[in-house]
Amino acid sequence: MLSARSLFQEIVDSDDAFQLFCSIAASGEAQGGWENGRIAALVPDSMRALAPKITRHGADEDKHGRLFDALLKKRQLQPVPVPPETDYTMLLEKRGIGLTHEKLRRDEPLTEEDVVVYLSHSRVTEQRAADQMDMLVKHFGDHPELGRAITMICNDEGNHLAYCHEELLRLAAAGHGRTIQRVLRRSALAEIKVYRDVSLAVMGHMGRLLHWPRAKSATLAAGIHAMYAYERFGGWHRMVSLKMPERRGALDGPAAAPAF
C-alpha cells in the first residue's frame, strides 16, 4: 500500500535517494537563509524593527541547511547537484513570486511594499513547509537517525508561520490590507502549481533511483495531480487566511544552535 510513510521510508533506506532528498532540502534552506539575510540588511528605515526577526528567520534557515548536510555526513555522503526542475525557490521566482535575487543583490533599500510582498510570500511557503514537517514528524519523529533534526526543523517552521501571521496582521491594521490580500492570493495560486511540478519532478528522480515500476510511478503522479486539483478548487484558501497565532513573538531573540 502506498503511503507518505512507506514512500519516505524507501527514500531513507536508499543512500542515493536520501542523498538527493537531503541535497534538495539543504539547497532550498540555504537559499532561504541568504534571502532573509539580504532582506534584513535592506529593510527600509520605517520597518527597521522587523530586521532582527528577519535575521532570525534567515539564521534558522541556515541552521536547517546545516542539519540536512549533517544527515548526509553521518552517512558519509556528499551533497549532489540539485536538478533545476526540483528547485522550488527559483521556480517560484521565475513566476514572479517574492523578491527577486537580482533585487536583493543590489545595495538599495527595499520599500515597505517589498517587505509586505516578502512576508506574504513567506506566509504561503511557510504553510507548505510547516505542513510537510508536521507530516514527517508524525511518521518519523522517533526515528533514531532523523527524529531530532526534523523535530527541530518542524518547531522552527511553526515559529516562522506564526511570525508571518502576526506581522501581516499588524501591517494590515496599518493600512496594507489590500496589498496583502492581493499578494497572498497571487502567491498561493502560483505556489500550488510550482509545488505540483516540483513534486512530479522529485518523484520522477526518486522513481529512477529506486527502480519503481511504471504502475507505481503513474499512481504517484495521479495522486500529485489530484492534490493539485483539490488545492486549485479551494484548498489554497488555507494558505491565505490570517489569524493571530498562539505563538506570539515567535522570532524574538536569537536562533537556537542546532544540538545535533
N, C-alpha and C positions, 0 to 999 in steps of 0.2 A: 504493500500500500504506500502510495506517495504521500509524504507529509513534509512540512518545513523541517521537522526534527530529523527525519530519515535522510533528507537531501543534504542538510548541513553536516550530518554525521559522515556521509560519504566524502564530503569535502575535507573534513577534519582528518579522516583516515588516510587520505592520499596526500603525500608530500607535494606533488605537482599542483594539485588543485588548491591545497592550503596555501602554497607559495603565491599563486595568482590572487587568491582571495585577500590575503594579508597585504600584498603589494598594492592592489587597487584601493583597499581601505586606507593604508598608510599614505598613499599619494593624495587622496582626497582630503584627509585630515591636514596634511602639510600645506596644501593649497589654502584651506580654510584658515590655518594659523597665519600664513603670510597676508591674506586678505584682511583679516581683522587687525593685524599689526599696522598695516598701511592706513586703514580707516581710522584707527585710534590716533595716528600721527597727523592726519589731515582733517580731523573733525573741526568744524567751524567754532570760532570763539563763543558763539551763542549756545553751543552744546558741549562745552569742554567738560561739564560734569559727567558726561557719558564716557569720556575717554578711558577712565580706569576700568569700567565694566567691559568695554570693547577689548581692551588689552587683556583682561582676564579671559574673555571668550577665546581670543587667539591663543593664549597660553594653554588653555585646556585642549584646543585642537592640536597644538604642537605635541602636547603630552600624549594624546591618543595616537598620533603618528608614531611616537617612540614606543608605545605599548605594542602596536602591531609589528614594528620592527623587532622588538624583543621576543615576541612569539616566534618569529622566523628564526631568530638567532638561537633560541632554545632548541630548535630542531636542526641547527647547523645549516640553515637555508639562507640564501641571499635574495634580496628583492629582485623582481623581474620587471621589464618594461611594461607599462600599462597600455593595453590596446586602446587606441583613441576612441573607438566606439563604446568603450566602457567608462570613459572619463566624464562622469556626471556633472562635475563643476563646469568644465569647459563647454560641454554641450548646452548647458543652461545659458552660459554667457553668449554662445552663438545665436541663441534665440532672443537675445536682448534682455535677459533676466538678471537682475542685480547690477552691481557696478563693475564695469569692465576693468581688466588688468591694465589696459592702456591708461585709463583714467587714474588708477591707483598708483601707477609708476611715476606720474607727474608730481612735482612738489608744489601743487596748487591746492589751497584749502577746498574742501568739499562744501557744498551748500546744505542748508537744512533739508531741502527736498532729497538730496543724495542720501542723507542719513535715514530719512524716512523710507526711501527705497531699500536701503541696506537692511533695516530692521524688518520690513515687510517681507522681503525675500527670505531672510533668516527665519521668520516665523513659519514659513511654508516648509523650507528644507529641514528645519529642526523638528517639525512634526514628523516628517518621514524618518529622520534619524532616531527620534525617541521611540516611535512605533517599532522600528527594526530592532533596536536594542532591547526593548521590553520583551519582544519575541525570543531573542537569543538568550536572555537571562532566564526566561520561563523554562526553556528547554535545556540550557547548558550552564546555568548559574552555579551549579555544584560540580562542574567539570574540573578535574584536577589540573588540567593544562590551561584552560581558558577562563574558568569561572571568575577569578579575581579581576582579571583585566576587563572582561565585558561588564561585570557588575560596576566597576569604577566608571567606565565609559557611559553606561546607562544612567548612572546618577548624574553625571555631568550633563548629558543630553537633556535630562529633565530640568536641570537648572537653566540651561540655555533657552529652552522653550518657555519656562516661566518668566525669564528676563525679557524675552521678546513680547510676551503678552503684557507685562507690566509697563514696559516703556512705550509700547504702541498705544495703550490706553491713555497714558499720560500725554502723549503727543496728540492724540485725538481730542482730548479735552482742551489742548492748547490751540486748536484750530486746524489740525492736519487731517481730520477725519475723512474728508472726501478723497484726498490723495491716498491715504492708507487703504481704503476700501478698493480703490481702482487698482492699485499696485498688487494688493493681495489677490484679487481675482485673476488678474493677468498672470501673476507668478504661479498660482495654483494650476491654472489650465495648461500652462506650458510645462510645469513640473511633472504632471501626471503623464504627459506624452514622453518626456525625456526618461522618466523612470521606467516606463514600458519598454522603450527602445534599449536602455541600458540593461534592463533585466533580461531581455531576449538575447542581447549580445553576451552577457556574462554566462547565461545558461548554455549558449552555444559553445563557448570556450570550455565550460565545465564538462559538457557532454562529450567533447572530443578528448579531453584529458582522462575522463572516467569511462570512456568507451560505452556510453549509453546506447541502447538500441534505438532505432528510429522512432518506434512507437512511444517510448518513454519521453524522448525529446519533443515529439509532437504533442503529447499530453501536457507537458510542462508549458510549452508555448501557448497552447489553448487556454491554460489557466491564467497565464500572464495577460493575454488578450481579454479574458473575461473580467479580470480585476480592473483593467483599464476601462472597460465598458461600464462597470459599476461606478468607478470614480468619475468618469465623464458624465454619466447620467445624473449624479448628485452627490456621490461620495466625497468629491472635492470640497464640499462646504465645510467639512471638519477642519480643513486647512486654512480657512479664512475667518473663522469665528474668533472673537476676542472675549476673554473673561479674566477677572482678577485672579491670579494664581494663589494657591495656598502657600507656595514658597515665595515670600516677599524678600526683595533684596538678594535674590539668589546668586548674583555675581558680585556681591560686595566682598572685598578682601582679595588676597592673592590666591592664585591657583594652588591646589594641593600637589605636592610632589608625588609621583607615582611610586607606591610601595610595591614594587613588582620585581 
